[in-house]
Amino acid sequence: MNTFYGYDPKTFDYTGMIFSVNQPADSTPVKPVAVLNGVEYPLENATFNSNTNIWSGDNPSYQVQKQVALLTQLVLAQGQKIDALTKQLQK
């Protein structure tokens, strides 16, 4: 038994989980989730893009974590610049 995720054939909106031996029409084995640092965030109002094989949708926790990850990268980059400037000044 396999797990598939159904979508409406006209709107591509998520319709639910399907358990089946064979993949039904208008379904995908791709979960309707966003993944960040190995953590899955279920998408609300998920819509499937059959061209890219990717779901899009909303998840407030995912959006917050994505922003935290971006800010962390920016802070680390600034810290590296400060370290480099400090070393230049110490010469």
Summary of the structure (lengths in Angstrom):
residues: 91
radius of gyration: 20.5
end to end distance: 66.7
largest distance: 68.6
contacts: 217
relative contact order: 0.15
helix: 33%
strand: 38%
